Amino acid sequence: MEAIGQQSGHTIEWVPLPFDGLIPALQARSVDAAISAMTITAERARAIDFSRPYFRAGQAIVVKDGAPNYDNLSELKGLRIAVQIGTTGAVEASKVPDARVSSFDSTPLALQELANGNADAVVSDVPAILYAIDQAKLTGLHIAGEHLSTEYYGIALPLNSPIAPAINQALDRLIKTGRYGELYQQWFAADPPVLPEQAPAVGKLASPLAGFDWPLLFRNLFKGAAITLMLTALSFGFGLFGGAGLAVLLQTPWRLVHGLCRIYIDFFRGTPMLVQLFLIYFGLPALLQSMEVPFTINRLAAAVTALSLNVAAYLAETLRSGIESIDRGQWEAADALGLSPFERMRFVIAPQALRRVLPPLANEFITLIKDTSLAAVIGFDELFRQGQLMVATTYRAFEIYIAVALVYLLMTTTASLLFKRLEARWHVPA
C-alpha cells in the first residue's frame, strides 16, 4: 500500500480497525480504502468496490499436532471449528454440517482457542495463519489441509470511489515494473503468481442484494438476548454471593483478612473486565499447559467466572457501605438481645442494609447486562455478537446495530422497572 501511495502520489495514513468493521467504515466513507487480506467475493462486491487483485491465496485447515489430517472441509462434520468473524473462512465453516463454529475477532485468538484445546480445527486463509502462528509463537499446531480454494485479495474501496482508477493504475505499474515481484520475494521468498486483472468472483454477480430478512434478524437477536440474560443472571447471582461474603469479612477485626479483601477488590475494580476475560479464558490455560498441566476451561465457565469476580468486587463496596450506614444503636440492640454475630447480621443488619443499597444493586445489574457483550471476544454468540455476525454477511450495519440497541434497551428497561417495583414493595414509611 505504501508503494501504491508512492506510485499514485497519495499520502498513506494508517487507521487500524477490526476486520469486521472495515466494510461498515467504507460504507460510511470514514476511510478511503482498506487492505487487510480481504477476499474479493460476489457478496462483498455488491456492497463495496475492489481494486484489481493484488494477492492469490486459499483456505487452510489448522489442527493440533497428533490430530487427524483433514484434506477438505467436509471432513470437519460435527467438530468444533474456530474462525475469524467476517472472513471467507467463517462463511465456509458455517456450511459444514453439524459443525460448532466459534467466531473470534482475529485469527490469533482462533488459533489460541485451538491451542488451548477448546476447538478441533481453525479455518482461515493460509497467509493469515502462517503470520499469526509466527507472531504469536504458537507451537504444537500445523496446517492439515492447504489451499482448499483459490481466492484473490483486493483493496476494498467505497462504491464509486474517485481514487479507484489511481489505485488500479499504480498496481498495474508495480506489477509491470517488477516492484511487486520484489516485494513478494522479500516477504514470501518465492516468485509471485500471475494475477488476473479481475477476480473471477466479480464476474459471478447476478441480481442486486435481496431484501433484508427482518424476521431472521430478530430471531437471531432474541436468541442472543437469551444468552445475555443467562450470563447476567448467573454472574450477578454468584457476584452477589461473593460480594456479600467480602462485605461481611470487611467488618471483622482481622487485619490480614482486611488486606486480602482490599487487594482483591482493588485488582478487579482497577483492571478492565476485558483483560480479566482474556486472562481466565486464554491466559490461564496457556500458562498451565506450558507447565505441562493439562487444563482447559469451558467458555461458559470462563465468562461467568470473570464476570462474577468483577461484579463481586463492585458489590462488596456497595454492600459494605450499606452495612456501615446502619445506626450503631441497631448493632447494640442486637447484642443486648443476645444475638450471635451471624444472627445479628442475618436478622437485624442485612435486611435494613439491603433496602438501602437496592438502587445501586439495580444499577450494577443493568450495567452487567451491557457488559456481557464483552463475552463476544471469547466466542460467545450473545446479543452483540449475533449482531456482528449478521453485519458480516449482510453489510447492513446501521439497521442491525439499531436493532441490537433496541433489544438491549428492552432488557435494561424491563430490569429497571422490576427493581423499582421491588424497591416500592420493600419501602418502609418513615
Rosetta blueprint (number, residue, H / E / L):
1 M L
2 E H
3 A H
4 I H
5 G H
6 Q H
7 Q H
8 S H
9 G L
10 H L
11 T L
12 I L
13 E L
14 W L
15 V L
16 P L
17 L L
18 P L
19 F H
20 D H
21 G H
22 L H
23 I H
24 P H
25 A H
26 L H
27 Q H
28 A L
29 R L
30 S L
31 V L
32 D L
33 A L
34 A E
35 I L
36 S L
37 A L
38 M L
39 T E
40 I L
41 T L
42 A H
43 E H
44 R H
45 A H
46 R H
47 A H
48 I L
49 D E
50 F E
51 S L
52 R L
53 P L
54 Y L
55 F E
56 R E
57 A E
58 G L
59 Q E
60 A E
61 I E
62 V E
63 V E
64 K E
65 D L
66 G L
67 A L
68 P L
69 N L
70 Y L
71 D L
72 N L
73 L H
74 S H
75 E H
76 L H
77 K L
78 G L
79 L L
80 R E
81 I E
82 A E
83 V E
84 Q E
85 I L
86 G L
87 T L
88 T H
89 G H
90 A H
91 V H
92 E H
93 A H
94 S H
95 K L
96 V L
97 P L
98 D L
99 A L
100 R E
101 V E
102 S E
103 S E
104 F E
105 D L
106 S L
107 T H
108 P H
109 L H
110 A H
111 L H
112 Q H
113 E H
114 L H
115 A H
116 N L
117 G L
118 N L
119 A L
120 D L
121 A E
122 V E
123 V E
124 S E
125 D E
126 V H
127 P H
128 A H
129 I H
130 L H
131 Y H
132 A H
133 I H
134 D H
135 Q H
136 A H
137 K L
138 L L
139 T L
140 G L
141 L E
142 H E
143 I E
144 A E
145 G E
146 E L
147 H L
148 L L
149 S L
150 T L
151 E E
152 Y E
153 Y E
154 G L
155 I L
156 A E
157 L E
158 P L
159 L L
160 N L
161 S L
162 P L
163 I L
164 A H
165 P H
166 A H
167 I H
168 N H
169 Q H
170 A H
171 L H
172 D H
173 R H
174 L H
175 I H
176 K H
177 T H
178 G L
179 R H
180 Y H
181 G H
182 E H
183 L H
184 Y H
185 Q H
186 Q H
187 W H
188 F H
189 A L
190 A L
191 D L
192 P L
193 P L
194 V L
195 L L
196 P L
197 E L
198 Q L
199 A L
200 P H
201 A H
202 V H
203 G H
204 K H
205 L L
206 A L
207 S L
208 P L
209 L L
210 A L
211 G L
212 F L
213 D L
214 W H
215 P H
216 L H
217 L H
218 F H
219 R H
220 N H
221 L H
222 F H
223 K H
224 G H
225 A H
226 A H
227 I H
228 T H
229 L H
230 M H
231 L H
232 T H
233 A H
234 L H
235 S H
236 F H
237 G H
238 F H
239 G H
240 L H
241 F H
242 G H
243 G H
244 A H
245 G H
246 L H
247 A H
248 V H
249 L H
250 L L
251 Q L
252 T L
253 P L
254 W L
255 R H
256 L H
257 V H
258 H H
259 G H
260 L H
261 C H
262 R H
263 I H
264 Y H
265 I H
266 D H
267 F H
268 F H
269 R H
270 G H
271 T L
272 P L
273 M H
274 L H
275 V H
276 Q H
277 L H
278 F H
279 L H
280 I H
281 Y H
282 F H
283 G H
284 L H
285 P H
286 A H
287 L H
288 L H
289 Q H
290 S H
291 M L
292 E L
293 V L
294 P L
295 F L
296 T L
297 I L
298 N L
299 R H
300 L H
301 A H
302 A H
303 A H
304 V H
305 T H
306 A H
307 L H
308 S H
309 L H
310 N H
311 V H
312 A H
313 A H
314 Y H
315 L H
316 A H
317 E H
318 T H
319 L H
320 R H
321 S H
322 G H
323 I H
324 E H
325 S L
326 I L
327 D L
328 R H
329 G H
330 Q H
331 W H
332 E H
333 A H
334 A H
335 D H
336 A H
337 L L
338 G L
339 L L
340 S L
341 P H
342 F H
343 E H
344 R H
345 M H
346 R H
347 F H
348 V H
349 I H
350 A H
351 P H
352 Q H
353 A H
354 L H
355 R H
356 R H
357 V H
358 L H
359 P H
360 P H
361 L H
362 A H
363 N H
364 E H
365 F H
366 I H
367 T H
368 L H
369 I H
370 K H
371 D H
372 T H
373 S H
374 L H
375 A H
376 A H
377 V H
378 I H
379 G L
380 F L
381 D L
382 E L
383 L H
384 F H
385 R H
386 Q H
387 G H
388 Q H
389 L H
390 M H
391 V H
392 A H
393 T H
394 T H
395 Y L
396 R L
397 A H
398 F H
399 E H
400 I H
401 Y H
402 I H
403 A H
404 V H
405 A H
406 L H
407 V H
408 Y H
409 L H
410 L H
411 M H
412 T H
413 T H
414 T H
415 A H
416 S H
417 L H
418 L H
419 F H
420 K H
421 R H
422 L H
423 E H
424 A H
425 R H
426 W H
427 H L
428 V L
429 P L
430 A L
